[in-house]
Amino acid sequence: MKEKHPLQQPPPHAHPPGTDVLVDVVLPCLNEAAALPGVLAALPAGFRAIVVDNGSTDGSGTLAAELGAFVVREPQRGFGAAAHAGLLAATAEFVAFCDCDGSLDPGQLPALLAPVRSGVADLVLGARRPLRGSWPLHARLANRVLSRRLRRLTGIELTDLGPMRVARRRALLDLALRDRRSGYPLEMLLNAHAHGWRVAELPVIYSPRLGRSKVTGTVRGTLTAVQDMSAQLSRTRTPGRTVPGLTVAVIAKECLPGKVKTRLTPPLSPATAAALAQTSLSQTLRAVQSLPVARRLLVLEGSPRPEDAAGFEVFAQASGSLDERLAALCSLTEGPLLILGMDTPQLTPKLLQPLLDDWSGPEPRFGSWLGPADDGGFWALALRHPDGDLIRGVPMSTPATGVDQLARLQQAGINVGLLPMLTDVDTIDAALKVAQECLGTPFAHAVAELSFTIDPLADAV
């Protein structure tokens, strides 16, 4: 028997009958008996406490159970071990993480939940606004340095790597987090970025903790956390080196019902197909934002959403057939050009690494790169010396488009490198296949939420 696809795995346990739990709140706990009553009492309706006892000697686990919390015992010491044990025990659609020491008010969690629940963001963090005496200077400075390093590496605009955060349970599990020490929160952000998540932050009040601090309250604890997080950052590199003058152009359509992804209808409604197309486009744009390039262009038929246009120069598509519109992109730059479509949400910077490495070197081997699609077209076309005549006249949207474009380039005497073959999201079977290839991403989640069966996804494994 084939193993079930992760999107279809049943939860490890169910909520008690009669409960209406929207969010499971993971509370890593090590000797927090003084703070537990207040923290648990502050949980809003619909938020269930999962207290993970990480080896307490003050009776915290027993007290939490007496106060009505679901208690998990995690003998392996470490913040990541406790946090992940709580995630594995969760069954609600959404999971929140919160410190159990009274420094953060769980009553602030609904505000962080709202952008995730509405689909505006995939992960929301609480940016701590400290009250007097709540955040030692050494810990605040360490957090600031790590946040800056994260921004330089990923482009994620965060001011705080705060412990209060909210995301969807299934998507978090798909991130396959491995760190079991203090690097766990940062690994979550790095993996979320690699999966194209939209990460946001909202301000939360940070109060003095109750009891003795094990991490930020001591210099030694802070240094340990910095060391663990720095190890995570050192293992993460933006694929490829900077290509001087490289422009990336994403050619797309405004995602309006009945105007995009019409081959998804049926089984999807025009509105649902358009929403899935929007998720595909947004995920592609997030991947492009992380590329080490000079310019990023969004070449659109229609009007862009403000969140999609952020970080891009927006141009209207030229008129004419697709080959004419692609050829017109060559006039937008004098340097190397990479053209991408909006139909491959599985795109990651790593897939483009061969191109980036080749063109950033002193003697590039290839004057062009082509990313073939399995329907016969192509999802990427890169020209080191852009020339519209290399595209104009190539028959588009045929089973031989990729082959014809390759032949045009080779006839011009250009050595062509090939990127991996990808699947365009044009049909429902293709959408299911692509969702399997990019688990943990907004696109995979959107596919999992569709109202038809996803059994074909399991059969494809």
C-alpha positions in Angstrom: 0.0 0.0 0.0 1.2 3.5 -0.9 1.9 5.8 2.0 -0.6 8.6 2.2 0.4 12.0 1.0 1.3 14.4 3.8 -1.7 16.6 2.9 -3.9 13.6 3.8 -2.3 12.4 7.0 -4.8 12.2 9.8 -4.1 14.2 13.0 -2.4 12.3 15.9 -5.4 12.8 18.2 -8.7 14.6 18.1 -10.1 17.3 20.3 -12.5 16.2 23.1 -16.1 16.0 22.0 -18.0 19.3 22.2 -14.9 21.5 22.0 -14.6 24.3 19.4 -10.9 24.8 19.1 -9.7 27.1 16.3 -6.0 27.5 17.5 -3.7 25.3 19.5 -1.3 27.4 21.5 2.0 25.7 22.1 3.5 26.8 25.5 7.1 25.4 26.0 7.4 25.2 29.8 10.4 24.7 32.1 9.6 25.6 35.8 7.0 28.2 35.1 4.5 27.4 37.9 4.4 31.0 39.0 3.3 32.2 35.6 1.1 29.4 34.4 -2.2 30.4 36.1 -2.2 33.9 34.6 -1.1 32.7 31.1 -3.8 30.0 30.9 -6.5 32.3 32.2 -5.6 34.9 29.5 -6.2 32.5 26.6 -9.1 33.8 24.4 -12.1 31.5 23.6 -11.3 29.0 20.9 -7.5 29.0 21.8 -6.5 25.7 23.5 -3.3 25.5 25.6 -0.8 22.8 24.8 1.7 23.0 27.7 4.9 21.1 26.9 6.7 20.2 30.1 10.4 20.2 29.3 11.7 18.7 32.5 10.2 20.9 35.1 11.0 20.3 38.8 8.4 22.7 40.3 5.3 20.8 39.4 4.5 22.9 36.3 3.2 20.0 34.3 0.8 18.8 37.0 -0.4 22.3 37.7 -1.1 22.9 34.0 -3.2 19.7 33.8 -5.1 20.7 36.9 -5.8 24.1 35.3 -7.3 22.3 32.2 -4.4 22.5 29.8 -3.4 19.6 27.5 0.0 18.6 28.8 2.8 17.0 26.7 5.9 15.7 28.3 9.1 16.2 26.3 12.2 14.8 28.0 14.7 16.2 25.4 15.8 19.6 26.8 15.8 22.5 24.4 13.3 25.2 23.2 13.1 23.6 19.8 12.4 20.1 21.3 9.5 21.5 23.4 8.1 23.7 20.6 8.1 20.9 18.1 6.6 18.4 20.5 3.7 20.8 20.9 3.3 21.2 17.2 3.2 17.5 16.7 0.5 17.3 19.4 -1.6 20.0 17.9 -4.7 19.2 15.8 -6.3 22.6 15.2 -6.2 24.3 11.8 -3.9 27.0 13.3 -1.0 26.8 15.7 0.4 29.6 17.8 3.6 29.7 19.8 3.9 31.8 23.0 6.3 32.0 25.9 4.9 30.5 29.1 6.6 32.9 31.5 4.0 35.7 31.6 6.0 38.1 29.4 3.6 37.8 26.5 -0.2 38.1 26.9 -2.0 35.4 25.0 -4.9 37.9 24.6 -2.8 39.4 21.8 -3.0 36.2 19.7 -6.3 37.0 17.8 -4.6 40.0 16.2 -1.8 37.8 14.9 -4.2 35.1 13.8 -6.3 37.5 11.7 -3.9 38.0 8.7 -3.2 34.2 8.5 -6.8 33.3 8.7 -7.8 35.8 6.0 -5.0 34.7 3.7 -3.1 38.0 3.8 0.0 36.3 5.4 1.3 32.8 6.0 3.2 33.5 9.2 2.8 36.4 11.6 5.2 37.2 14.4 4.7 39.5 17.4 7.2 42.3 17.3 7.9 42.9 21.0 7.4 46.4 22.4 9.1 46.1 25.8 7.9 47.6 29.0 10.5 48.9 31.4 12.7 46.1 32.8 11.3 43.4 30.5 14.1 43.0 27.9 17.7 43.2 29.0 20.0 45.3 26.8 22.3 42.3 25.8 19.3 40.3 24.6 17.8 43.2 22.7 21.1 43.9 20.9 21.5 40.2 20.0 18.0 40.2 18.6 18.7 43.3 16.5 21.9 41.9 15.1 20.2 38.6 14.1 17.2 40.4 12.6 19.6 42.4 10.4 21.4 39.3 9.3 18.1 37.7 8.4 17.0 40.7 6.4 20.3 40.8 4.4 20.1 37.1 3.7 16.4 36.7 2.8 14.9 40.2 2.4 12.3 39.4 5.1 11.5 42.8 6.7 11.4 41.9 10.4 12.4 43.9 13.4 12.2 41.1 15.9 12.6 37.3 15.9 9.9 37.1 18.6 8.6 33.9 20.1 4.9 34.8 19.6 3.8 33.6 16.2 0.9 32.1 14.3 0.6 29.9 11.2 -1.4 27.0 9.8 -0.5 23.6 11.4 -0.3 21.6 8.3 2.0 24.1 6.6 4.3 24.2 9.7 4.6 20.5 9.6 5.6 20.6 6.0 8.5 22.9 6.8 10.2 19.8 8.3 12.0 21.7 11.1 15.0 19.9 12.5 16.6 22.2 15.1 15.8 21.2 18.7 17.6 24.0 20.5 17.4 27.8 20.4 17.7 27.9 16.6 14.2 26.6 16.1 12.4 30.0 15.7 15.0 31.2 13.2 14.9 27.9 11.2 11.1 28.3 11.0 11.6 31.7 9.3 14.4 30.5 7.0 12.4 27.5 5.8 9.2 29.6 5.5 11.2 32.0 3.2 12.5 29.1 1.2 8.9 27.9 0.7 7.7 31.3 -0.5 5.7 32.2 2.6 4.4 35.7 3.2 5.9 36.7 6.6 4.6 39.7 8.6 4.8 41.1 12.0 2.5 43.0 14.4 3.4 44.8 17.6 2.8 43.1 20.9 3.4 44.2 24.5 6.4 42.5 26.2 6.2 42.6 30.0 8.7 41.5 32.7 8.6 37.8 33.0 7.6 36.0 36.2 10.4 33.8 37.8 14.0 33.3 36.7 14.8 33.5 33.0 16.6 30.6 31.3 17.7 32.4 28.1 17.3 36.2 27.6 17.6 37.0 31.3 21.2 35.7 31.4 24.2 36.6 29.3 25.1 33.0 29.0 21.7 32.0 27.8 21.6 34.8 25.3 25.0 33.8 23.9 23.8 30.2 23.6 20.7 31.3 21.7 22.8 33.6 19.4 25.2 30.7 18.7 22.3 28.4 17.8 20.7 30.9 15.5 24.0 31.9 13.9 24.5 28.3 13.1 21.2 28.3 11.3 22.1 31.4 9.3 25.5 30.0 8.4 23.9 27.0 6.9 21.6 29.1 4.7 22.9 30.8 1.6 21.1 32.6 -1.2 21.7 30.3 -4.2 23.9 31.7 -6.8 26.1 34.7 -7.0 25.1 38.1 -8.1 25.0 38.4 -11.9 26.0 42.0 -12.9 23.1 43.8 -14.5 20.7 40.9 -14.5 17.0 41.8 -14.9 14.3 39.3 -14.1 10.9 39.9 -15.8 7.8 38.1 -14.7 5.1 38.2 -17.4 1.6 37.7 -16.0 -2.1 38.5 -16.2 -4.3 40.1 -13.5 -6.0 37.2 -11.9 -9.7 37.9 -12.7 -12.4 35.1 -12.8 -12.9 33.9 -16.3 -9.7 35.6 -17.6 -7.0 33.3 -16.1 -6.7 29.5 -15.7 -9.8 28.7 -17.6 -8.7 25.1 -18.1 -9.1 24.6 -14.4 -12.9 25.2 -14.9 -14.3 22.7 -14.2 -13.9 21.3 -11.6 -13.1 24.7 -10.1 -15.3 27.7 -10.4 -13.9 30.7 -12.3 -13.4 32.6 -9.0 -11.6 29.7 -7.3 -9.4 29.2 -10.4 -8.5 32.9 -10.4 -7.7 32.7 -6.7 -5.4 29.7 -7.3 -3.7 31.6 -10.1 -3.2 34.6 -7.8 -1.5 32.3 -5.2 0.7 30.9 -8.0 1.7 34.4 -9.1 2.3 35.7 -5.6 4.5 32.7 -4.8 6.5 33.2 -7.9 7.1 36.9 -7.2 8.3 36.0 -3.6 10.8 33.7 -5.1 12.0 36.3 -7.5 12.4 38.8 -4.7 15.0 36.6 -3.1 17.2 36.4 -6.2 20.5 38.3 -6.3 19.7 40.4 -9.3 19.8 44.1 -10.3 16.2 44.7 -11.4 12.9 42.9 -10.9 10.1 43.7 -13.4 6.4 42.7 -13.2 5.1 42.9 -16.8 1.3 42.6 -16.4 -1.8 42.6 -18.4 -4.2 44.4 -16.1 -3.6 46.1 -12.7 -1.2 44.8 -10.0 -2.1 44.2 -6.4 0.0 46.5 -4.2 1.5 43.6 -2.3 2.6 42.0 -5.6 4.1 45.2 -7.0 6.3 45.7 -3.9 9.9 45.5 -4.9 9.1 45.4 -8.7 9.0 47.9 -11.5 5.6 47.4 -13.1 5.1 47.6 -16.9 2.1 46.9 -19.0 2.4 44.1 -21.5 2.9 45.0 -25.1 0.2 44.2 -27.6 0.2 41.4 -30.1 0.8 37.7 -29.9 2.7 36.0 -27.1 6.0 35.9 -29.1 5.6 39.6 -29.8 5.0 40.4 -26.1 8.0 38.3 -25.0 10.2 39.9 -27.6 9.2 43.4 -26.4 10.7 42.6 -23.0 14.1 42.7 -24.5 13.8 46.5 -25.0 13.3 47.0 -21.2 17.0 46.3 -20.4 20.4 46.5 -21.9 21.9 43.8 -19.7 21.2 40.1 -19.3 17.5 39.2 -19.1 15.6 36.3 -17.5 12.0 35.9 -18.4 9.7 33.9 -16.1 6.0 33.1 -16.3 3.4 32.9 -13.5 2.5 29.3 -13.9 5.3 27.6 -11.9 4.8 28.3 -8.1 7.3 25.5 -7.4 10.0 27.9 -8.6 12.8 28.4 -6.0 16.1 30.3 -6.3 17.9 26.9 -6.2 16.3 25.9 -9.5 18.0 28.9 -11.1 21.4 28.3 -9.5 23.1 26.8 -12.6 22.2 30.0 -14.5 23.3 32.3 -11.7 26.6 30.5 -11.2 27.4 30.4 -14.9 26.6 34.1 -15.6 28.4 35.4 -12.5 31.6 33.7 -13.5 34.4 35.3 -15.6 33.8 33.2 -18.6 30.1 32.1 -19.0 29.6 28.9 -20.9 26.1 29.7 -22.2 24.7 32.7 -23.9 21.1 31.6 -23.1 19.3 29.3 -20.7 15.9 27.6 -21.3 13.6 26.1 -18.7 11.4 23.5 -20.5 7.9 22.7 -19.4 6.5 19.2 -19.6 3.6 20.4 -21.8 6.1 21.3 -24.6 6.5 25.0 -23.7 9.0 26.7 -21.5 8.8 28.4 -18.1 12.1 30.3 -18.2 14.1 32.0 -21.0 17.3 33.8 -20.3 19.2 35.8 -22.8 22.7 37.1 -22.0 22.4 39.6 -24.8 18.6 40.3 -25.2 17.4 40.5 -28.8 13.7 40.4 -29.6 14.4 38.6 -32.9 15.5 35.6 -31.0 11.9 35.1 -29.9 9.7 36.9 -32.4 8.1 34.4 -34.8 8.5 31.3 -32.6 5.1 29.6 -32.5 3.8 29.8 -29.0 1.4 27.6 -27.0 2.1 24.5 -29.0 3.5 21.1 -27.9 6.7 22.0 -29.8 7.2 25.6 -28.5 10.2 24.7 -26.3 11.9 22.8 -29.1 11.2 25.6 -31.6 12.6 28.2 -29.2 15.7 26.1 -28.6 16.2 25.6 -32.3 15.9 29.4 -32.9 18.6 30.1 -30.3 21.0 27.4 -31.6 20.5 28.6 -35.2 21.7 32.0 -34.0 24.9 30.3 -32.8 24.1 30.6 -29.1 25.2 27.9 -26.7 22.1 27.1 -24.6 22.0 25.7 -21.1 19.0 23.8 -19.9 17.2 24.3 -16.5 15.1 21.6 -14.9 11.8 20.6 -16.6 8.8 21.9 -14.6 5.0 21.5 -14.8 2.9 24.5 -15.6 -0.3 24.8 -13.5 -2.8 24.7 -16.4 -5.0 21.7 -15.5 -6.3 20.3 -12.2 -4.0 17.3 -12.5 -1.0 19.6 -13.0 -2.1 21.7 -9.9 -2.2 18.5 -7.8 1.3 17.5 -9.1 2.8 20.9 -8.4 1.3 21.0 -4.9 3.1 17.8 -4.1 6.4 19.3 -5.4 6.2 22.4 -3.2 4.7 21.1 0.1 4.6 23.7 2.8 4.0 26.6 0.4 0.9 28.8 0.1 0.1 27.1 -3.2 0.2 23.6 -1.7 -2.1 24.8 1.1 -4.5 26.4 -1.4 -4.7 23.2 -3.4 -5.3 21.2 -0.2 -8.2 23.6 0.6 -10.0 22.9 -2.7 -13.4 21.3 -2.4 -12.8 18.3 -4.5 -10.9 15.1 -3.7 -7.1 15.1 -3.7 -6.8 11.3 -4.1 -5.0 11.7 -7.4 -2.2 13.3 -5.5 -1.6 10.2 -3.4 -1.8 8.0 -6.5 1.0 10.0 -8.1 3.4 9.2 -5.3 
